Amino acid sequence: MLDLNMNIFKLNAKKIFVIGGSGLIGTEICNQLQSLGARVYNLDVNKNSKLHPKINFLKFDISKDKFIERKLTSFFKIYGTPNSMINCSYPTKKSWPNSDFKSVKKKNDK
């Protein structure tokens, strides 16, 4: 018999990095993950006072693509490899509406 009081989403001590955790959706995800027992790391350019105090803030700017790999590698060395990563980031550059995936692919193929 299934125990309906059982929490199937226990995340006790699971380490989760949330990229863009200070935004509207990221804030809700960070707080929910923390309430389920996860050790949450908010990787964002801005802190958010609406986040639970136990959520760790790590300064991270995903728009600086030349430094993403180096910065993540540094975080992994310091804090350990996460069990999961969630991307809630949203582009805020004014040029974003004019972007297309063909140019992204060409840039990454180099």
C-alpha positions in Angstrom: 0.0 0.0 0.0 1.3 3.5 -0.9 1.8 5.8 2.0 0.2 9.1 0.9 2.0 11.0 3.7 5.4 10.0 2.2 7.3 12.8 0.5 8.6 11.3 -2.7 10.6 14.5 -3.3 13.0 14.3 -0.3 16.1 16.1 -1.4 18.0 15.8 1.9 21.6 17.0 1.4 21.3 17.0 -2.4 23.4 19.8 -3.8 21.5 21.8 -6.5 22.9 24.8 -8.5 20.2 27.1 -9.8 21.4 29.4 -12.5 19.3 32.6 -12.5 17.9 31.8 -9.0 17.2 35.4 -8.2 14.6 35.8 -10.9 10.9 35.3 -10.6 10.8 31.6 -11.4 14.3 30.9 -10.0 13.3 32.4 -6.6 10.3 30.0 -6.3 12.4 27.0 -7.4 15.2 27.8 -5.0 12.8 28.2 -2.0 10.9 25.0 -2.9 14.1 23.0 -3.3 15.4 24.3 0.1 12.1 23.5 1.8 12.5 19.9 0.5 15.9 19.6 2.2 18.3 20.4 -0.7 21.5 22.5 -0.3 20.7 25.2 -2.8 23.2 27.4 -4.6 21.8 30.4 -6.4 24.2 31.4 -9.3 23.1 34.8 -10.4 24.4 38.4 -10.9 22.1 39.7 -8.2 21.2 38.6 -4.7 17.5 38.3 -3.9 16.2 39.1 -0.4 13.1 36.9 -1.0 15.3 33.8 -0.9 15.5 31.6 2.2 18.6 32.6 4.3 20.1 29.1 4.0 20.3 29.4 0.2 23.9 30.2 -0.8 24.6 33.0 -3.3 27.4 32.7 -5.9 28.0 35.6 -8.2 27.7 34.3 -11.7 27.1 36.1 -15.0 26.0 33.7 -17.7 26.1 36.4 -20.4 29.9 36.3 -20.2 30.2 33.1 -22.2 34.0 33.1 -22.3 34.1 32.6 -18.5 31.2 30.2 -17.9 33.3 27.0 -18.0 36.1 28.4 -15.9 33.7 29.8 -13.3 31.6 26.6 -13.1 34.8 24.5 -12.7 35.9 26.8 -9.9 32.5 26.4 -8.1 32.8 22.6 -8.5 36.3 22.6 -6.9 35.1 24.8 -4.0 31.6 23.4 -3.4 31.8 20.0 -5.0 29.9 18.7 -8.0 26.1 19.3 -7.8 23.6 16.5 -7.9 21.6 18.6 -10.3 21.7 22.0 -12.1 18.6 24.0 -13.1 18.8 26.9 -15.6 16.3 29.6 -14.9 18.3 32.4 -16.5 16.7 34.8 -18.9 18.6 37.0 -21.3 18.4 40.7 -20.5 20.5 42.1 -23.3 18.6 44.5 -25.6 19.9 42.6 -28.6 18.2 39.4 -27.5 15.0 39.8 -29.6 17.3 39.9 -32.7 19.1 36.7 -31.8 18.7 33.4 -33.5 20.0 29.9 -32.9 21.9 29.7 -36.2 24.2 32.4 -35.0 24.7 30.7 -31.6 25.5 27.4 -33.3 28.0 29.1 -35.6 29.7 30.8 -32.7 29.9 27.6 -30.7 31.2 25.6 -33.7 34.4 27.7 -33.8 
